[in-house]
């Protein structure tokens, strides 16, 4: 057990330092009969003038007694209080100086750029709808009794099958190098010509009579509409085709026979014929890859565009399926409906070729911002909205990736792009370009083209400019303040 005692006060009688008597505490402890083993030690610090003295003794035999004697407690207390007040005063002074110091202005973040939403591809649906409406059909399938007719398009069939390429003389047997494809074509179809066939009520213009094909296999001919829907859909849903043929024929042997014929039609020369090769994930390369083979080639072409003194061959079926303006042009009461040669005005040959390439492949890759803008204008002319969005996205991506130094030195006129976008109803791009000019205000405000902005456009840019005029004013004031403080320090 231990007892701690704190004693304040100075009981000394003012004797000289060398003749000082023991302190009152020490004397009391020494006279007590109950206390023994008195030890004293000075506080850590100035030994000559200790803050306190510690006495340890034993009382009642086993009770440890600790006494802290503060002979100069008043002086110690006053010194500690003054030190604390001085520290608090210094902290308060520093805090006041920090509050009165001029802070640099905070640069706000620029406004978020408008988000451009793209349009999903409807490429497969376009070509499937072509079969449903039978516009520009250039081939007619008949049974042997000529009782019915099923219309289709050579360009689509040939883009899928080497057998149809052989049938419509796009390739010769020597080019195929596969005897099974040649034998199936000869046993399944026969291309005929003559007046014995009933006339086709719709489809191609009078100047391009459709090719008449007799289907020799009755079961295959009965299922031909389902097979064509399977081919034109672009999805190649083999399992669905199997179910449709099973329901229609209701005979397992005939069903297997027809499916084997379809496999041969879709077969790649030199490869084994299997059901796995007919799955959707195996042959979905139809159209956007296969139709590329017929892009800008005279093979099976039934229309020729004349542009800038040059000719560009094309296929009405693809154009009608992919472009509503061309569908109206080739199927309405227009001169182009019965013409092979069609003139094109208002666009360059390269731009029109890029436009046709998109129609055939559902993709485009402009070489520059200016070419993308030209292609956008062509797409607006023919009302192909998705191609407009693709060109808009390309222009935006290229401008966003351009460093500030290149943007300041480029000869490309952003204001000119803005004017063209507005004129050709590209609202998304024109709005984005206005925000782009406002966000890069310090660059564009120094260019001569900035003066070509209309009053409305200038007001928009000034309202959304970054950095704002308020920030630039605050920044100038702060720099002047810093400069004045440096001059003041130099004078001092």
C-alpha positions as CSV (number, residue, x, y, z in Angstrom):
1,X,0.0,0.0,0.0
2,X,1.2,3.5,-0.8
3,X,0.1,7.1,0.1
4,X,0.9,10.1,-2.1
5,X,1.0,13.6,-0.5
6,X,1.5,17.0,-2.3
7,X,2.7,19.9,-0.2
8,X,2.7,23.6,-1.3
9,X,4.5,26.4,0.4
10,X,7.9,27.6,1.5
11,X,8.6,27.3,5.2
12,X,12.3,28.2,5.0
13,X,13.5,31.0,7.3
14,X,15.8,32.8,4.9
15,X,19.1,31.5,6.1
16,X,22.0,31.5,3.7
17,X,22.1,28.8,1.2
18,X,25.0,27.0,2.8
19,X,23.4,27.0,6.3
20,X,19.8,26.2,5.3
21,X,18.0,24.0,7.7
22,X,16.1,20.9,6.6
23,X,12.6,21.6,5.4
24,X,9.5,21.3,7.6
25,X,8.4,18.2,5.8
26,X,11.8,16.5,6.3
27,X,11.9,17.5,9.9
28,X,8.4,16.2,10.6
29,X,9.1,13.0,8.9
30,X,12.3,12.6,10.8
31,X,10.7,13.2,14.3
32,X,7.9,10.7,13.8
33,X,8.5,7.4,15.4
34,X,6.3,5.7,12.9
35,X,8.4,6.7,9.9
36,X,11.7,5.3,8.8
37,X,14.0,5.1,5.8
38,X,13.6,8.8,4.6
39,X,14.9,9.3,1.0
40,X,14.8,12.5,-0.9
41,X,15.4,13.3,-4.6
42,X,15.3,16.6,-6.7
43,X,13.1,17.0,-9.7
44,X,14.6,16.5,-13.2
45,X,15.6,20.0,-14.3
46,X,17.7,22.7,-12.5
47,X,19.2,21.0,-9.5
48,X,20.1,24.3,-7.9
49,X,16.6,25.6,-7.9
50,X,14.3,22.5,-8.1
51,X,10.6,22.8,-8.9
52,X,9.7,20.2,-6.3
53,X,11.4,17.6,-3.9
54,X,10.2,14.1,-3.6
55,X,10.4,12.3,-0.2
56,X,9.8,8.7,0.2
57,X,9.4,7.0,3.6
58,X,7.9,4.0,5.3
59,X,5.1,4.4,7.8
60,X,3.6,1.8,10.1
61,X,6.2,-0.6,8.9
62,X,4.9,-1.5,5.5
63,X,3.0,1.6,4.2
64,X,4.9,3.5,1.5
65,X,4.6,7.3,1.9
66,X,5.4,9.6,-1.1
67,X,5.5,13.3,-0.5
68,X,6.0,16.0,-3.3
69,X,7.1,19.2,-1.7
70,X,6.7,22.4,-3.9
71,X,8.6,25.1,-2.0
72,X,8.4,27.6,-4.9
73,X,5.0,26.6,-6.2
74,X,3.7,30.2,-6.8
75,X,6.6,31.1,-9.0
76,X,6.2,27.8,-11.0
77,X,2.5,28.4,-11.4
78,X,3.0,31.9,-12.7
79,X,5.7,30.9,-15.2
80,X,3.5,28.1,-16.6
81,X,0.4,30.4,-16.9
82,X,2.5,33.0,-18.8
83,X,3.9,30.4,-21.1
84,X,0.4,29.1,-21.8
85,X,-1.0,32.5,-22.5
86,X,1.9,33.4,-24.8
87,X,1.4,30.2,-26.8
88,X,-2.3,30.8,-27.2
89,X,-1.7,34.4,-28.2
90,X,0.8,33.3,-30.9
91,X,-1.6,30.7,-32.3
92,X,-4.4,33.3,-32.4
93,X,-2.1,35.8,-34.2
94,X,-1.1,33.2,-36.8
95,X,-4.8,32.3,-37.4
96,X,-5.7,35.9,-37.9
97,X,-2.8,36.4,-40.4
98,X,-4.0,33.3,-42.3
99,X,-7.6,34.6,-42.4
100,X,-6.5,38.0,-43.7
101,X,-4.2,36.6,-46.4
102,X,-5.6,36.7,-49.9
103,X,-6.4,33.2,-51.2
104,X,-5.9,32.3,-54.9
105,X,-9.2,31.9,-56.9
106,X,-10.6,28.4,-57.3
107,X,-11.0,27.3,-61.0
108,X,-14.4,25.7,-61.5
109,X,-14.8,22.6,-63.6
110,X,-15.9,23.1,-67.2
111,X,-19.5,22.2,-68.1
112,X,-20.1,18.6,-69.1
113,X,-20.2,18.1,-72.9
114,X,-23.5,16.9,-74.4
115,X,-23.7,13.1,-74.7
116,X,-24.2,11.8,-78.2
117,X,-26.4,8.8,-78.3
118,X,-25.8,6.3,-81.1
119,X,-28.4,4.3,-83.0
120,X,-28.4,0.5,-83.0
121,X,-27.8,-1.3,-86.2
122,X,-30.8,-2.5,-88.1
123,X,-28.7,-4.1,-90.9
124,X,-30.2,-7.6,-90.7
125,X,-33.7,-6.3,-90.3
126,X,-33.3,-4.2,-93.5
127,X,-32.3,-7.1,-95.6
128,X,-34.9,-9.4,-94.1
129,X,-37.6,-6.8,-94.9
130,X,-36.3,-6.8,-98.5
131,X,-37.6,-10.4,-98.8
132,X,-40.9,-9.5,-97.2
133,X,-41.7,-6.7,-99.6
134,X,-39.9,-8.3,-102.7
135,X,-38.7,-4.9,-104.0
136,X,-36.3,-5.1,-106.9
137,X,-36.5,-8.9,-106.9
138,X,-34.4,-10.3,-109.8
139,X,-35.0,-14.0,-109.5
140,X,-38.2,-16.0,-109.4
141,X,-38.4,-19.6,-108.1
142,X,-41.1,-21.9,-109.6
143,X,-42.2,-25.5,-108.9
144,X,-42.2,-27.8,-111.9
145,X,-45.9,-27.3,-112.4
146,X,-45.3,-23.4,-112.4
147,X,-48.2,-23.1,-110.0
148,X,-46.6,-20.7,-107.5
149,X,-43.7,-18.3,-107.5
150,X,-41.2,-17.2,-104.8
151,X,-39.2,-14.1,-105.5
152,X,-35.7,-13.4,-104.2
153,X,-32.5,-11.4,-105.0
154,X,-29.4,-12.8,-106.7
155,X,-27.1,-10.5,-104.8
156,X,-28.3,-11.8,-101.4
157,X,-28.3,-15.5,-102.4
158,X,-24.8,-15.2,-104.0
159,X,-23.4,-13.5,-100.9
160,X,-24.4,-16.6,-98.9
161,X,-23.8,-19.5,-101.2
162,X,-21.3,-20.7,-103.7
163,X,-24.0,-22.9,-105.1
164,X,-26.0,-19.8,-106.1
165,X,-22.9,-18.2,-107.5
166,X,-22.6,-21.3,-109.7
167,X,-26.3,-21.2,-110.6
168,X,-26.3,-17.5,-111.6
169,X,-22.9,-17.8,-113.4
170,X,-20.9,-15.7,-111.0
171,X,-18.5,-18.6,-110.7
172,X,-17.8,-21.5,-112.9
173,X,-17.5,-25.2,-111.8
174,X,-13.7,-24.8,-112.2
175,X,-13.8,-22.0,-109.6
176,X,-15.8,-24.0,-107.1
177,X,-13.6,-27.0,-106.9
178,X,-16.3,-29.0,-105.1
179,X,-18.2,-31.8,-107.0
180,X,-20.9,-32.0,-104.4
181,X,-21.9,-28.4,-104.8
182,X,-22.0,-28.8,-108.6
183,X,-24.1,-32.0,-108.4
184,X,-26.6,-30.4,-105.9
185,X,-27.0,-27.3,-108.1
186,X,-27.7,-29.5,-111.2
187,X,-30.1,-31.8,-109.4
188,X,-32.0,-29.1,-107.4
189,X,-32.4,-26.2,-109.8
190,X,-32.8,-25.4,-113.5
191,X,-32.5,-21.9,-114.9
192,X,-35.1,-21.4,-117.6
193,X,-36.0,-18.7,-120.1
194,X,-39.1,-18.3,-122.3
195,X,-42.7,-17.1,-122.3
196,X,-44.1,-20.2,-120.7
197,X,-43.6,-18.7,-117.2
198,X,-46.3,-16.6,-115.6
199,X,-45.4,-12.9,-115.3
200,X,-44.0,-11.6,-112.0
201,X,-46.4,-8.9,-110.7
202,X,-43.9,-6.8,-108.8
203,X,-40.2,-6.4,-108.3
204,X,-37.8,-5.3,-110.9
205,X,-38.2,-2.6,-113.6
206,X,-39.3,-3.6,-117.0
207,X,-35.8,-3.2,-118.4
208,X,-34.4,-6.0,-116.1
209,X,-36.5,-9.2,-116.4
210,X,-36.0,-11.6,-113.5
211,X,-34.2,-14.9,-113.8
212,X,-36.6,-17.8,-113.7
213,X,-35.5,-20.9,-111.8
214,X,-37.4,-24.2,-111.6
215,X,-37.0,-26.1,-108.3
216,X,-36.9,-29.8,-109.2
217,X,-37.3,-31.1,-105.7
218,X,-40.9,-30.7,-104.6
219,X,-40.2,-31.0,-100.8
220,X,-37.5,-28.4,-101.1
221,X,-39.7,-26.1,-103.1
222,X,-42.5,-26.5,-100.5
223,X,-40.1,-25.4,-97.8
224,X,-38.3,-22.7,-99.9
225,X,-40.1,-19.7,-98.3
226,X,-38.8,-20.8,-94.8
227,X,-35.3,-21.4,-96.2
228,X,-35.2,-17.9,-97.7
229,X,-36.4,-16.4,-94.5
230,X,-33.6,-18.3,-92.7
231,X,-31.0,-17.0,-95.2
232,X,-32.3,-13.4,-95.3
233,X,-32.6,-13.0,-91.5
234,X,-28.9,-12.9,-91.1
235,X,-29.2,-14.6,-87.8
236,X,-29.0,-18.2,-89.2
237,X,-31.3,-19.7,-86.6
238,X,-30.7,-23.3,-87.6
239,X,-32.7,-24.9,-84.8
240,X,-35.7,-22.7,-85.7
241,X,-35.4,-23.8,-89.4
242,X,-35.4,-27.4,-88.3
243,X,-38.6,-27.0,-86.3
244,X,-40.3,-25.1,-89.2
245,X,-39.5,-27.8,-91.7
246,X,-40.5,-30.6,-89.4
247,X,-43.9,-28.9,-88.8
248,X,-44.4,-28.3,-92.5
249,X,-43.3,-31.7,-93.9
250,X,-44.3,-34.0,-90.9
251,X,-42.0,-36.6,-92.3
252,X,-38.6,-37.3,-90.7
253,X,-37.0,-38.6,-93.9
254,X,-38.1,-35.7,-96.0
255,X,-37.1,-33.3,-93.3
256,X,-33.6,-34.7,-93.1
257,X,-33.4,-34.7,-97.0
258,X,-34.3,-31.0,-97.2
259,X,-31.9,-30.0,-94.4
260,X,-29.1,-31.8,-96.2
261,X,-29.8,-29.7,-99.3
262,X,-29.7,-26.5,-97.2
263,X,-26.4,-27.6,-95.7
264,X,-25.0,-28.1,-99.2
265,X,-26.3,-24.7,-100.3
266,X,-24.4,-23.1,-97.3
267,X,-21.3,-25.3,-97.7
268,X,-17.9,-23.8,-98.2
269,X,-16.1,-25.5,-101.0
270,X,-13.6,-28.1,-99.9
271,X,-15.0,-28.5,-96.4
272,X,-17.1,-31.3,-94.9
273,X,-20.8,-30.6,-94.6
274,X,-22.0,-30.6,-90.9
275,X,-24.8,-29.3,-88.9
276,X,-22.3,-27.5,-86.7
277,X,-21.2,-25.4,-89.6
278,X,-24.8,-24.2,-90.0
279,X,-25.1,-22.9,-86.5
280,X,-25.7,-19.2,-86.0
281,X,-22.3,-18.5,-84.5
282,X,-20.5,-20.2,-87.4
283,X,-22.0,-18.5,-90.5
284,X,-23.1,-15.1,-89.3
285,X,-20.6,-13.6,-91.6
286,X,-23.4,-13.1,-94.1
287,X,-24.0,-9.7,-95.7
288,X,-21.6,-7.3,-93.9
289,X,-18.6,-9.4,-94.9
290,X,-20.0,-11.3,-98.0
291,X,-21.7,-8.3,-99.6
292,X,-18.4,-6.5,-99.4
293,X,-17.3,-8.8,-102.2
294,X,-19.9,-7.2,-104.5
295,X,-19.2,-3.6,-103.5
296,X,-18.1,-1.4,-106.4
297,X,-18.0,-4.4,-108.8
298,X,-20.0,-4.9,-112.0
299,X,-20.8,-8.5,-111.0
300,X,-24.6,-8.8,-110.8
301,X,-24.9,-5.0,-110.9
302,X,-28.2,-3.7,-112.2
303,X,-27.6,0.1,-111.8
304,X,-24.7,2.4,-112.6
305,X,-24.2,5.7,-111.0
306,X,-22.5,8.4,-113.0
307,X,-20.6,10.9,-110.8
308,X,-17.9,13.4,-111.6
309,X,-17.2,11.8,-115.0
310,X,-16.8,8.3,-113.5
311,X,-19.1,5.3,-113.1
312,X,-19.9,3.3,-110.0
313,X,-21.8,0.0,-110.3
314,X,-24.3,-1.0,-107.6
315,X,-27.2,-3.4,-106.9
316,X,-30.7,-2.1,-106.5
317,X,-31.7,-4.7,-103.9
318,X,-29.0,-3.5,-101.4
319,X,-29.7,0.2,-102.1
320,X,-33.5,-0.3,-101.7
321,X,-33.1,-2.3,-98.5
322,X,-30.7,0.1,-96.8
323,X,-31.9,3.5,-97.9
324,X,-35.5,4.7,-97.9
325,X,-34.8,7.6,-100.4
326,X,-33.3,5.2,-102.9
327,X,-36.2,2.8,-102.3
328,X,-38.6,5.5,-103.3
329,X,-36.4,6.5,-106.2
330,X,-36.2,3.0,-107.7
331,X,-39.8,2.0,-107.1
332,X,-41.8,5.2,-107.6
333,X,-42.7,7.3,-110.6
334,X,-39.2,8.6,-111.0
335,X,-37.0,8.4,-114.1
336,X,-34.5,6.3,-112.1
337,X,-37.0,3.5,-111.7
338,X,-36.5,2.3,-115.3
339,X,-33.0,3.6,-115.9
340,X,-29.7,1.7,-115.7
341,X,-27.6,4.9,-115.7
342,X,-28.4,7.3,-112.8
343,X,-26.5,10.6,-112.4
344,X,-25.5,11.8,-108.9
345,X,-24.9,15.5,-108.0
346,X,-23.8,17.4,-105.0
347,X,-21.2,15.0,-103.6
348,X,-17.7,13.8,-104.7
349,X,-17.0,10.3,-106.0
350,X,-15.0,9.4,-102.9
351,X,-17.8,10.5,-100.6
352,X,-20.4,8.6,-102.5
353,X,-18.2,5.5,-102.5
354,X,-17.9,5.7,-98.8
355,X,-21.7,6.1,-98.5
356,X,-22.3,3.0,-100.7
357,X,-19.7,1.1,-98.7
358,X,-21.8,1.8,-95.5
359,X,-24.9,0.5,-97.2
360,X,-23.2,-2.7,-98.2
361,X,-21.2,-3.4,-95.0
362,X,-22.9,-1.4,-92.2
363,X,-19.6,0.2,-91.4
364,X,-17.5,3.2,-92.4
365,X,-14.1,4.5,-91.6
366,X,-13.5,8.2,-92.7
367,X,-10.0,9.2,-93.3
368,X,-10.3,12.7,-91.8
369,X,-12.7,15.1,-90.1
370,X,-13.5,16.8,-93.4
371,X,-14.3,13.5,-95.1
372,X,-16.5,12.6,-92.2
373,X,-18.4,15.9,-92.6
374,X,-18.8,15.3,-96.3
375,X,-20.1,11.8,-95.6
376,X,-22.5,13.3,-93.0
377,X,-23.9,15.7,-95.6
378,X,-24.4,12.8,-98.1
379,X,-26.1,10.7,-95.4
380,X,-28.4,13.7,-94.6
381,X,-29.2,14.0,-98.4
382,X,-30.3,10.3,-98.5
383,X,-31.8,10.3,-95.0
384,X,-29.6,7.6,-93.6
385,X,-29.8,8.6,-89.9
386,X,-27.5,6.0,-88.4
387,X,-24.6,6.9,-90.8
388,X,-25.1,10.6,-89.7
389,X,-24.6,9.5,-86.1
390,X,-21.5,7.5,-86.9
391,X,-20.0,10.5,-88.7
392,X,-20.9,12.8,-85.8
393,X,-19.3,10.4,-83.3
394,X,-16.1,10.2,-85.5
395,X,-15.8,14.0,-85.6
396,X,-16.4,14.4,-81.9
397,X,-13.8,11.7,-81.1
398,X,-11.2,13.2,-83.3
399,X,-11.6,16.7,-81.8
400,X,-11.6,15.4,-78.2
401,X,-8.3,13.6,-78.8
402,X,-6.7,16.7,-80.3
403,X,-4.1,18.4,-77.9
404,X,-4.5,22.1,-77.1
405,X,-1.4,23.0,-79.0
406,X,-2.6,21.2,-82.1
407,X,-6.0,22.7,-81.7
408,X,-4.5,26.2,-81.5
409,X,-2.4,25.7,-84.7
410,X,-4.7,23.7,-86.9
411,X,-6.1,25.1,-90.1
412,X,-9.3,23.2,-89.6
413,X,-12.2,25.7,-89.0
414,X,-14.4,24.5,-86.2
415,X,-16.8,27.4,-86.8
416,X,-17.1,26.2,-90.4
417,X,-18.0,22.7,-89.2
418,X,-20.6,24.3,-86.9
419,X,-22.2,26.1,-89.8
420,X,-22.4,23.0,-91.9
421,X,-23.7,20.9,-89.0
422,X,-26.5,23.4,-88.5
423,X,-27.3,23.7,-92.2
424,X,-27.6,20.0,-92.6
425,X,-29.8,19.5,-89.5
426,X,-27.2,17.8,-87.4
427,X,-28.4,19.2,-84.1
428,X,-26.4,17.0,-81.8
429,X,-23.1,17.8,-83.5
430,X,-23.8,21.6,-83.7
431,X,-24.7,21.7,-80.0
432,X,-21.6,19.8,-79.1
433,X,-19.4,22.1,-81.3
434,X,-20.8,25.2,-79.5
435,X,-19.9,23.6,-76.1
436,X,-16.5,22.7,-77.5
437,X,-15.8,26.3,-78.6
438,X,-16.9,27.6,-75.2
439,X,-14.8,25.0,-73.3
440,X,-11.7,26.0,-75.3
441,X,-12.6,29.8,-75.2
442,X,-9.0,31.0,-74.8
443,X,-7.9,29.2,-77.9
444,X,-10.9,30.0,-80.2
445,X,-11.3,33.6,-79.1
446,X,-7.9,34.4,-80.6
447,X,-8.8,32.9,-84.0
448,X,-10.2,35.1,-86.8
449,X,-13.0,32.5,-87.4
450,X,-14.4,33.4,-84.0
451,X,-15.8,36.6,-85.5
452,X,-17.9,34.5,-87.9
453,X,-20.1,33.3,-85.0
454,X,-23.6,34.7,-85.1
455,X,-24.9,36.9,-82.2
456,X,-26.9,34.0,-80.8
457,X,-23.9,31.7,-81.0
458,X,-21.6,34.3,-79.5
459,X,-23.9,34.8,-76.6
460,X,-24.1,31.1,-76.0
461,X,-20.3,30.8,-76.0
462,X,-19.9,33.8,-73.6
463,X,-22.4,32.3,-71.2
464,X,-20.8,28.9,-71.1
465,X,-17.1,29.9,-71.6
466,X,-14.4,28.2,-69.6
467,X,-12.6,29.6,-67.8
468,X,-15.3,32.2,-66.9
469,X,-14.6,35.9,-67.1
470,X,-15.2,36.2,-63.3
471,X,-12.4,33.7,-62.7
472,X,-10.0,35.5,-65.0
473,X,-10.7,38.8,-63.1
474,X,-10.1,37.2,-59.7
475,X,-6.9,35.6,-61.0
476,X,-5.7,39.0,-62.2
477,X,-6.5,40.6,-58.8
478,X,-4.6,37.8,-57.0
479,X,-1.5,38.2,-59.2
480,X,-1.5,41.9,-58.6
481,X,-1.7,41.3,-54.8
482,X,1.1,38.8,-54.9
483,X,3.2,41.2,-56.9
484,X,2.5,44.1,-54.5
485,X,3.5,41.9,-51.5
486,X,6.8,41.0,-53.2
487,X,7.5,44.7,-53.9
488,X,6.7,45.5,-50.2
489,X,9.0,42.9,-48.9
490,X,11.8,44.2,-51.2
491,X,11.4,47.7,-49.8
492,X,11.4,46.4,-46.2
